[in-house]
Amino acid sequence: MYEMLRHFADSYFLIVMLILFIGLSAWPFRPGAREHNHNAAHSIFEDKTDGE
């Protein structure tokens, strides 16, 4: 049982983790994310006045 789980973790799970990493890294660059990225980048400037 240990050898089977070890083989699975060394081979297939590594591929799954690589695909997951690439997918999550590319997620912000998808075409529909432009507005969300803009809102997140400018959210720290909301509700601020120049006098403070």
MMTF fields as JSON, N, C-alpha, C and O atoms, coordinates in Angstrom:
{
  "mmtfVersion": "1.0.0",
  "mmtfProducer": "UNKNOWN",
  "numBonds": 207,
  "numAtoms": 208,
  "numGroups": 52,
  "numChains": 1,
  "numModels": 1,
  "chainsPerModel": [1],
  "groupsPerChain": [52],
  "chainIdList": ["A"],
  "bondAtomList": [4, 2, 8, 6, 12, 10, 16, 14, 20, 18, 24, 22, 28, 26, 32, 30, 36, 34, 40, 38, 44, 42, 48, 46, 52, 50, 56, 54, 60, 58, 64, 62, 68, 66, 72, 70, 76, 74, 80, 78, 84, 82, 88, 86, 92, 90, 96, 94, 100, 98, 104, 102, 108, 106, 112, 110, 116, 114, 120, 118, 124, 122, 128, 126, 132, 130, 136, 134, 140, 138, 144, 142, 148, 146, 152, 150, 156, 154, 160, 158, 164, 162, 168, 166, 172, 170, 176, 174, 180, 178, 184, 182, 188, 186, 192, 190, 196, 194, 200, 198, 204, 202],
  "bondOrderList": [1, 1, 1, 1, 1, 1, 1, 1, 1, 1, 1, 1, 1, 1, 1, 1, 1, 1, 1, 1, 1, 1, 1, 1, 1, 1, 1, 1, 1, 1, 1, 1, 1, 1, 1, 1, 1, 1, 1, 1, 1, 1, 1, 1, 1, 1, 1, 1, 1, 1, 1],
  "groupList": [{"groupName": "MET", "atomNameList": ["N", "CA", "C", "O"], "elementList": ["N", "C", "C", "O"], "formalChargeList": [0, 0, 0, 0], "bondAtomList": [1, 0, 2, 1, 3, 2], "bondOrderList": [1, 1, 2], "singleLetterCode": "M", "chemCompType": "L-PEPTIDE LINKING"}, {"groupName": "TYR", "atomNameList": ["N", "CA", "C", "O"], "elementList": ["N", "C", "C", "O"], "formalChargeList": [0, 0, 0, 0], "bondAtomList": [1, 0, 2, 1, 3, 2], "bondOrderList": [1, 1, 2], "singleLetterCode": "Y", "chemCompType": "L-PEPTIDE LINKING"}, {"groupName": "GLU", "atomNameList": ["N", "CA", "C", "O"], "elementList": ["N", "C", "C", "O"], "formalChargeList": [0, 0, 0, 0], "bondAtomList": [1, 0, 2, 1, 3, 2], "bondOrderList": [1, 1, 2], "singleLetterCode": "E", "chemCompType": "L-PEPTIDE LINKING"}, {"groupName": "LEU", "atomNameList": ["N", "CA", "C", "O"], "elementList": ["N", "C", "C", "O"], "formalChargeList": [0, 0, 0, 0], "bondAtomList": [1, 0, 2, 1, 3, 2], "bondOrderList": [1, 1, 2], "singleLetterCode": "L", "chemCompType": "L-PEPTIDE LINKING"}, {"groupName": "ARG", "atomNameList": ["N", "CA", "C", "O"], "elementList": ["N", "C", "C", "O"], "formalChargeList": [0, 0, 0, 0], "bondAtomList": [1, 0, 2, 1, 3, 2], "bondOrderList": [1, 1, 2], "singleLetterCode": "R", "chemCompType": "L-PEPTIDE LINKING"}, {"groupName": "HIS", "atomNameList": ["N", "CA", "C", "O"], "elementList": ["N", "C", "C", "O"], "formalChargeList": [0, 0, 0, 0], "bondAtomList": [1, 0, 2, 1, 3, 2], "bondOrderList": [1, 1, 2], "singleLetterCode": "H", "chemCompType": "L-PEPTIDE LINKING"}, {"groupName": "PHE", "atomNameList": ["N", "CA", "C", "O"], "elementList": ["N", "C", "C", "O"], "formalChargeList": [0, 0, 0, 0], "bondAtomList": [1, 0, 2, 1, 3, 2], "bondOrderList": [1, 1, 2], "singleLetterCode": "F", "chemCompType": "L-PEPTIDE LINKING"}, {"groupName": "ALA", "atomNameList": ["N", "CA", "C", "O"], "elementList": ["N", "C", "C", "O"], "formalChargeList": [0, 0, 0, 0], "bondAtomList": [1, 0, 2, 1, 3, 2], "bondOrderList": [1, 1, 2], "singleLetterCode": "A", "chemCompType": "L-PEPTIDE LINKING"}, {"groupName": "ASP", "atomNameList": ["N", "CA", "C", "O"], "elementList": ["N", "C", "C", "O"], "formalChargeList": [0, 0, 0, 0], "bondAtomList": [1, 0, 2, 1, 3, 2], "bondOrderList": [1, 1, 2], "singleLetterCode": "D", "chemCompType": "L-PEPTIDE LINKING"}, {"groupName": "SER", "atomNameList": ["N", "CA", "C", "O"], "elementList": ["N", "C", "C", "O"], "formalChargeList": [0, 0, 0, 0], "bondAtomList": [1, 0, 2, 1, 3, 2], "bondOrderList": [1, 1, 2], "singleLetterCode": "S", "chemCompType": "L-PEPTIDE LINKING"}, {"groupName": "ILE", "atomNameList": ["N", "CA", "C", "O"], "elementList": ["N", "C", "C", "O"], "formalChargeList": [0, 0, 0, 0], "bondAtomList": [1, 0, 2, 1, 3, 2], "bondOrderList": [1, 1, 2], "singleLetterCode": "I", "chemCompType": "L-PEPTIDE LINKING"}, {"groupName": "VAL", "atomNameList": ["N", "CA", "C", "O"], "elementList": ["N", "C", "C", "O"], "formalChargeList": [0, 0, 0, 0], "bondAtomList": [1, 0, 2, 1, 3, 2], "bondOrderList": [1, 1, 2], "singleLetterCode": "V", "chemCompType": "L-PEPTIDE LINKING"}, {"groupName": "GLY", "atomNameList": ["N", "CA", "C", "O"], "elementList": ["N", "C", "C", "O"], "formalChargeList": [0, 0, 0, 0], "bondAtomList": [1, 0, 2, 1, 3, 2], "bondOrderList": [1, 1, 2], "singleLetterCode": "G", "chemCompType": "PEPTIDE LINKING"}, {"groupName": "TRP", "atomNameList": ["N", "CA", "C", "O"], "elementList": ["N", "C", "C", "O"], "formalChargeList": [0, 0, 0, 0], "bondAtomList": [1, 0, 2, 1, 3, 2], "bondOrderList": [1, 1, 2], "singleLetterCode": "W", "chemCompType": "L-PEPTIDE LINKING"}, {"groupName": "PRO", "atomNameList": ["N", "CA", "C", "O"], "elementList": ["N", "C", "C", "O"], "formalChargeList": [0, 0, 0, 0], "bondAtomList": [1, 0, 2, 1, 3, 2], "bondOrderList": [1, 1, 2], "singleLetterCode": "P", "chemCompType": "L-PEPTIDE LINKING"}, {"groupName": "ASN", "atomNameList": ["N", "CA", "C", "O"], "elementList": ["N", "C", "C", "O"], "formalChargeList": [0, 0, 0, 0], "bondAtomList": [1, 0, 2, 1, 3, 2], "bondOrderList": [1, 1, 2], "singleLetterCode": "N", "chemCompType": "L-PEPTIDE LINKING"}, {"groupName": "LYS", "atomNameList": ["N", "CA", "C", "O"], "elementList": ["N", "C", "C", "O"], "formalChargeList": [0, 0, 0, 0], "bondAtomList": [1, 0, 2, 1, 3, 2], "bondOrderList": [1, 1, 2], "singleLetterCode": "K", "chemCompType": "L-PEPTIDE LINKING"}, {"groupName": "THR", "atomNameList": ["N", "CA", "C", "O"], "elementList": ["N", "C", "C", "O"], "formalChargeList": [0, 0, 0, 0], "bondAtomList": [1, 0, 2, 1, 3, 2], "bondOrderList": [1, 1, 2], "singleLetterCode": "T", "chemCompType": "L-PEPTIDE LINKING"}],
  "groupTypeList": [0, 1, 2, 0, 3, 4, 5, 6, 7, 8, 9, 1, 6, 3, 10, 11, 0, 3, 10, 3, 6, 10, 12, 3, 9, 7, 13, 14, 6, 4, 14, 12, 7, 4, 2, 5, 15, 5, 15, 7, 7, 5, 9, 10, 6, 2, 8, 16, 17, 8, 12, 2],
  "groupIdList": [1, 2, 3, 4, 5, 6, 7, 8, 9, 10, 11, 12, 13, 14, 15, 16, 17, 18, 19, 20, 21, 22, 23, 24, 25, 26, 27, 28, 29, 30, 31, 32, 33, 34, 35, 36, 37, 38, 39, 40, 41, 42, 43, 44, 45, 46, 47, 48, 49, 50, 51, 52],
  "secStructList": [7, 2, 2, 2, 2, 2, 2, 2, 2, 2, 6, 2, 2, 2, 2, 2, 2, 2, 2, 2, 2, 2, 2, 2, 2, 2, 4, 4, 4, 1, 4, 4, 4, 2, 2, 2, 2, 2, 2, 2, 2, 2, 4, 4, 4, 6, 6, 7, 7, 6, 6, 7],
  "xCoordList": [0.827, 0.0, 0.87, 0.596, 1.91, 2.796, 3.484, 3.573, 3.963, 4.658, 3.724, 4.137, 2.476, 1.51, 1.229, 1.201, 1.022, 0.779, 2.008, 1.893, 3.162, 4.41, 4.579, 4.953, 4.305, 4.4, 3.385, 3.719, 2.165, 1.136, 1.558, 1.399, 2.095, 2.507, 3.698, 3.798, 4.59, 5.775, 5.486, 6.234, 4.446, 4.236, 2.964, 3.04, 1.815, 0.561, 0.208, -0.257, 0.417, 0.067, 0.968, 0.541, 2.206, 3.106, 2.58, 2.658, 2.055, 1.474, 0.231, 0.035, -0.61, -1.815, -1.434, -2.05, -0.44, -0.011, 0.562, 0.34, 1.29, 1.843, 0.723, 0.765, -0.27, -1.398, -2.175, -2.583, -2.381, -3.069, -2.29, -2.883, -0.986, -0.149, -0.226, -0.358, -0.146, -0.211, -1.585, -1.688, -2.634, -3.979, -4.206, -4.771, -3.771, -3.957, -3.062, -3.434, -1.902, -1.02, -1.572, -1.37, -2.264, -2.808, -4.176, -4.635, -4.834, -6.205, -6.345, -7.309, -5.451, -5.628, -5.456, -5.865, -4.867, -4.593, -5.665, -5.505, -6.754, -7.819, -8.519, -8.502, -9.138, -9.748, -10.845, -10.972, -11.623, -12.715, -12.302, -13.153, -11.04, -10.586, -10.096, -9.691, -10.127, -9.568, -10.254, -9.584, -11.58, -12.309, -12.049, -11.878, -12.019, -11.75, -10.346, -10.153, -9.371, -8.002, -7.904, -7.21, -8.59, -8.575, -9.214, -8.687, -10.348, -11.016, -10.15, -10.095, -9.477, -8.615, -7.409, -6.991, -6.859, -5.684, -6.014, -5.169, -7.223, -7.591, -8.459, -8.891, -8.723, -9.603, -8.99, -9.725, -7.674, -7.054, -7.21, -7.011, -7.567, -7.72, -9.142, -9.396, -10.077, -11.475, -11.683, -11.001, -12.608, -12.988, -11.821, -11.748, -10.931, -9.827, -10.021, -10.452, -9.7, -9.754, -8.335, -7.444, -8.125, -6.771, -6.327, -5.127, -7.219, -6.865, -6.304, -5.867, -6.294, -5.835, -4.402, -3.882],
  "yCoordList": [-1.197, 0.0, 1.259, 2.205, 1.269, 2.429, 2.676, 3.816, 1.623, 1.775, 2.315, 3.127, 1.872, 2.349, 3.84, 4.609, 4.248, 5.662, 6.505, 7.634, 5.969, 6.69, 6.902, 7.989, 5.866, 5.978, 6.995, 7.799, 6.976, 7.93, 9.357, 10.247, 9.583, 10.926, 11.409, 12.599, 10.516, 10.905, 11.156, 11.892, 10.584, 10.717, 11.49, 12.609, 10.922, 11.517, 12.78, 13.754, 12.781, 13.963, 15.137, 16.29, 14.856, 15.912, 16.569, 17.788, 15.776, 16.318, 17.141, 18.212, 16.652, 17.387, 18.714, 19.735, 18.723, 19.97, 20.944, 22.149, 20.453, 21.312, 21.946, 23.143, 21.159, 21.69, 22.71, 23.748, 22.423, 23.356, 24.663, 25.742, 24.577, 25.769, 26.618, 27.839, 25.989, 26.732, 27.377, 28.525, 26.643, 27.189, 28.372, 29.382, 28.261, 29.368, 30.561, 31.706, 30.3, 31.399, 32.146, 33.354, 31.443, 32.073, 32.698, 33.487, 32.372, 32.841, 34.368, 34.838, 35.164, 36.625, 37.213, 38.349, 36.473, 36.995, 36.625, 36.896, 36.01, 35.653, 36.924, 37.927, 36.9, 38.115, 38.726, 39.95, 37.939, 38.48, 39.051, 39.551, 38.994, 39.433, 40.883, 41.378, 41.552, 42.911, 43.846, 44.586, 43.82, 44.721, 44.362, 45.254, 43.087, 42.666, 43.081, 43.535, 42.924, 43.325, 44.83, 45.292, 45.594, 47.053, 47.479, 48.347, 46.87, 47.205, 46.847, 47.605, 45.706, 45.302, 46.231, 46.557, 46.649, 47.519, 48.914, 49.552, 49.395, 50.752, 50.799, 51.88, 49.673, 49.656, 50.351, 50.829, 50.421, 51.087, 52.596, 53.269, 53.142, 54.584, 55.055, 56.259, 54.148, 54.53, 55.144, 54.772, 56.067, 56.709, 57.451, 57.541, 57.969, 58.766, 60.21, 60.485, 61.137, 62.552, 63.086, 62.498, 64.204, 64.768, 65.464, 65.677, 65.825, 66.564, 65.71, 66.259, 64.427, 63.571, 63.203, 62.491],
  "zCoordList": [0.0, 0.0, 0.0, -0.739, 0.825, 0.899, -0.438, -0.893, -1.059, -2.34, -3.421, -4.25, -3.415, -4.393, -4.179, -5.141, -2.934, -2.65, -2.946, -3.423, -2.669, -2.95, -4.453, -4.892, -5.234, -6.688, -7.21, -8.081, -6.701, -7.116, -6.801, -7.635, -5.606, -5.201, -6.022, -6.32, -6.388, -7.149, -8.616, -9.26, -9.164, -10.594, -10.923, -11.43, -10.65, -11.103, -10.327, -10.918, -9.045, -8.264, -8.622, -8.552, -9.005, -9.443, -10.717, -10.865, -11.622, -12.851, -12.532, -13.107, -11.621, -11.223, -10.591, -10.894, -9.728, -9.093, -10.119, -10.005, -11.113, -12.151, -12.974, -13.258, -13.353, -14.119, -13.292, -13.813, -12.017, -11.138, -10.998, -11.024, -10.854, -10.741, -12.006, -11.926, -13.153, -14.419, -14.58, -15.011, -14.237, -14.347, -13.431, -13.85, -12.182, -11.243, -11.582, -11.328, -12.147, -12.55, -13.754, -13.878, -14.641, -15.839, -15.601, -16.427, -14.506, -14.232, -14.296, -14.899, -13.716, -13.771, -15.169, -15.407, -16.085, -17.419, -18.438, -19.628, -17.987, -18.924, -19.387, -18.675, -20.572, -21.129, -20.255, -20.223, -19.562, -18.769, -17.426, -16.69, -17.088, -15.775, -15.754, -14.702, -16.869, -16.927, -15.94, -15.22, -15.9, -14.999, -13.536, -12.705, -13.217, -11.841, -11.401, -10.273, -12.293, -11.963, -11.762, -10.856, -12.594, -12.462, -11.143, -10.447, -10.799, -9.538, -8.335, -7.366, -8.386, -7.276, -7.141, -6.03, -8.264, -8.228, -7.71, -7.081, -7.964, -7.567, -6.314, -5.916, -5.69, -4.525, -3.314, -2.45, -3.231, -2.09, -2.139, -1.128, -3.306, -3.445, -3.255, -3.289, -3.056, -2.878, -1.493, -0.538, -1.388, -0.13, 0.517, 1.743, -0.276, 0.258, -0.165, -1.285, 0.737, 0.398, 0.402, 1.016, -0.287, -0.379, 0.895, 1.069, 1.781, 2.981, 4.098, 5.11, 3.969, 5.081, 4.975, 5.834]
}
